[in-house]
Amino acid sequence: MTSSDINSIKKLWIKVCYGEMKSLIEELKKEKIVLITGGARSGKSDYALKLAGAIRGQKAYLATAQPLDKEMEERIRSHKEKRGNEYVSIEEPLEITQKLKEIDGTFKAVIIDCLTLWVSNLMHQGGSSISRTEEEIREFVDCTKKLSSRLIMVTNEVGMGIVPDNEMARSFRDLIGFANQLIAGIADGVVVMFSGSPLRLK
């Protein structure tokens, strides 16, 4: 096989992958609630932006991250640069349910990035109990079903590694799993990201 043959195969593979990704976005952009999950640095936020970019109309980016250190400040800055001026940025680390109620109908689509940090924030707000955090997750899920705006939610798969060695980390893992299952249950589309490649689960 010559280098020319190899280059031809590479180009064909890129066309196939791009075509499949574009086709999936065309499917998902019609769905009202989409959940995008996956591991760290798997391309979740980038894919959420691609999906929202295919939806016409004004869009919002509801960010749950807090700039608690320099590394998080840099991550937040990088995310803002990627999405540019196409989105109205809303920073809300805790009261995302109330915020969604306030802005419902104002935007054609809302990206929530990310649910993992939101749950973490809830756990650390004045020592909130596990049961109270579960209740807030349920309230959020109930709210999303009644909204008119399309929702694209980003979350993390955190339970595929080793069992954490402390109670708080195990509780965090369990709560994220609990939230992901509830949201996936009411979502119209669920996508898992592997190394930047999307796989539709629902």
C-alpha positions as CSV (number, residue, x, y, z in Angstrom):
1,M,0.0,0.0,0.0
2,T,1.4,3.4,-1.0
3,S,1.4,6.6,1.0
4,S,-1.1,7.9,-1.5
5,D,-3.4,5.0,-0.7
6,I,-3.1,5.6,3.0
7,N,-3.9,9.3,2.6
8,S,-7.0,8.4,0.5
9,I,-8.2,6.1,3.3
10,K,-7.6,8.7,5.9
11,K,-9.6,11.3,3.9
12,L,-12.4,8.8,3.4
13,W,-12.5,8.0,7.1
14,I,-12.6,11.7,8.0
15,K,-15.6,12.1,5.6
16,V,-17.4,9.1,7.1
17,C,-16.8,10.3,10.7
18,Y,-17.8,13.9,9.9
19,G,-20.9,12.7,8.1
20,E,-22.0,10.5,11.0
21,M,-21.5,13.3,13.5
22,K,-23.4,15.8,11.3
23,S,-26.2,13.3,10.8
24,L,-26.5,12.7,14.6
25,I,-26.6,16.5,15.3
26,E,-29.4,16.8,12.7
27,E,-31.3,14.2,14.7
28,L,-30.6,15.6,18.2
29,K,-31.3,19.2,17.3
30,K,-35.0,18.2,17.0
31,E,-35.1,16.8,20.6
32,K,-36.3,18.9,23.5
33,I,-34.0,17.6,26.2
34,V,-30.6,16.1,25.4
35,L,-28.1,14.8,28.0
36,I,-24.4,14.6,27.0
37,T,-22.3,12.4,29.3
38,G,-18.8,10.9,29.3
39,G,-15.5,11.1,31.0
40,A,-13.2,14.0,31.7
41,R,-11.9,15.7,28.5
42,S,-14.0,13.5,26.3
43,G,-15.4,16.4,24.2
44,K,-18.7,16.9,26.0
45,S,-18.8,20.7,26.1
46,D,-17.6,21.0,22.5
47,Y,-20.3,18.7,21.3
48,A,-22.9,20.6,23.3
49,L,-21.8,23.8,21.5
50,K,-22.0,22.0,18.1
51,L,-25.5,20.8,18.8
52,A,-26.7,24.1,20.1
53,G,-25.1,25.8,17.1
54,A,-27.4,23.8,14.8
55,I,-30.5,25.2,16.5
56,R,-31.7,28.6,15.3
57,G,-32.6,31.4,17.7
58,Q,-31.1,33.0,20.8
59,K,-29.2,30.7,23.1
60,A,-28.0,30.8,26.7
61,Y,-25.1,29.1,28.4
62,L,-25.9,28.3,32.0
63,A,-22.5,27.7,33.7
64,T,-22.3,26.1,37.2
65,A,-18.5,26.4,37.7
66,Q,-17.1,28.7,40.3
67,P,-13.6,30.4,40.0
68,L,-12.3,29.0,43.3
69,D,-8.7,28.8,42.1
70,K,-6.4,29.9,39.2
71,E,-6.9,26.6,37.4
72,M,-10.7,27.0,37.4
73,E,-10.4,30.6,36.4
74,E,-8.4,29.5,33.3
75,R,-10.9,26.8,32.5
76,I,-13.8,29.2,32.7
77,R,-12.0,31.7,30.5
78,S,-11.2,29.1,27.9
79,H,-14.9,28.0,27.8
80,K,-16.0,31.6,27.4
81,E,-13.6,32.0,24.5
82,K,-14.9,28.9,22.8
83,R,-18.5,29.8,22.8
84,G,-17.9,33.5,21.8
85,N,-20.7,36.0,21.7
86,E,-23.3,33.7,20.3
87,Y,-24.5,32.9,23.8
88,V,-25.9,34.8,26.7
89,S,-23.7,33.7,29.6
90,I,-25.5,33.0,32.9
91,E,-23.3,32.0,35.9
92,E,-25.3,30.2,38.5
93,P,-23.6,27.6,40.7
94,L,-26.6,26.6,42.9
95,E,-30.1,27.8,42.0
96,I,-30.2,26.5,38.4
97,T,-33.8,25.3,38.8
98,Q,-35.1,28.7,39.7
99,K,-32.9,30.3,37.0
100,L,-34.4,28.0,34.3
101,K,-37.9,29.0,35.4
102,E,-36.9,32.7,35.2
103,I,-35.5,32.5,31.7
104,D,-37.8,29.9,30.2
105,G,-39.1,30.9,26.8
106,T,-36.5,33.7,26.4
107,F,-34.1,31.4,24.7
108,K,-34.6,28.8,22.0
109,A,-31.9,26.6,23.6
110,V,-30.1,26.5,26.9
111,I,-26.8,24.6,27.6
112,I,-26.3,23.6,31.2
113,D,-22.6,22.9,31.8
114,C,-22.3,21.1,34.0
115,L,-24.5,19.0,36.3
116,T,-21.5,17.4,38.0
117,L,-20.3,20.7,39.3
118,W,-23.8,21.7,40.3
119,V,-24.2,18.6,42.4
120,S,-20.8,19.2,44.0
121,N,-21.8,22.8,44.8
122,L,-25.0,21.6,46.4
123,M,-23.1,19.1,48.6
124,H,-20.8,21.8,49.8
125,Q,-23.4,24.5,50.5
126,G,-23.4,24.7,54.3
127,G,-23.1,21.0,54.7
128,S,-26.3,20.2,52.8
129,S,-27.5,16.6,53.6
130,I,-27.6,13.8,51.0
131,S,-31.4,13.6,51.2
132,R,-31.8,17.4,50.7
133,T,-29.4,17.2,47.7
134,E,-31.5,14.3,46.2
135,E,-34.6,16.4,46.7
136,E,-33.1,19.4,44.8
137,I,-32.1,17.0,42.0
138,R,-35.7,15.7,41.8
139,E,-37.1,19.3,41.8
140,F,-34.7,20.1,38.9
141,V,-35.8,17.1,36.9
142,D,-39.5,17.9,37.5
143,C,-38.9,21.5,36.4
144,T,-37.1,20.5,33.1
145,K,-40.1,18.5,31.9
146,K,-42.3,21.7,32.0
147,L,-40.0,24.1,30.3
148,S,-40.5,25.4,26.7
149,S,-36.9,26.0,25.9
150,R,-34.7,23.2,24.6
151,L,-32.2,22.0,27.1
152,I,-28.7,20.5,26.4
153,M,-27.2,19.2,29.6
154,V,-23.6,18.2,30.2
155,T,-22.7,15.7,32.9
156,N,-19.9,13.3,33.8
157,E,-19.6,9.6,34.2
158,V,-17.7,9.3,37.5
159,G,-18.6,5.7,38.5
160,M,-16.5,3.8,36.0
161,G,-13.3,3.8,38.0
162,I,-12.2,2.5,41.4
163,V,-14.5,2.8,44.4
164,P,-13.5,6.1,46.3
165,D,-11.7,5.6,49.6
166,N,-13.7,8.1,51.6
167,E,-17.4,8.6,52.4
168,M,-17.8,12.1,50.9
169,A,-16.3,11.0,47.5
170,R,-18.6,7.9,47.5
171,S,-21.6,10.0,48.3
172,F,-20.7,12.4,45.5
173,R,-20.3,9.5,43.0
174,D,-23.7,8.1,44.1
175,L,-25.4,11.4,43.8
176,I,-24.1,12.0,40.3
177,G,-25.2,8.5,39.3
178,F,-28.6,9.2,40.8
179,A,-28.9,12.5,38.9
180,N,-27.7,11.1,35.6
181,Q,-30.2,8.2,35.8
182,L,-33.2,10.5,36.5
183,I,-32.3,13.0,33.8
184,A,-31.5,10.3,31.2
185,G,-34.9,8.8,32.1
186,I,-36.8,12.0,31.0
187,A,-34.4,13.1,28.2
188,D,-35.4,12.7,24.6
189,G,-31.7,12.1,23.6
190,V,-28.7,10.7,25.5
191,V,-25.2,10.8,24.1
192,V,-22.0,9.5,25.6
193,M,-18.7,10.9,24.4
194,F,-15.6,8.7,23.8
195,S,-12.4,10.6,22.8
196,G,-14.4,13.3,21.1
197,S,-16.7,10.8,19.3
198,P,-20.4,10.8,20.1
199,L,-22.4,7.6,20.6
200,R,-26.2,7.9,20.9
201,L,-27.7,5.8,23.7
202,K,-31.3,7.0,23.5
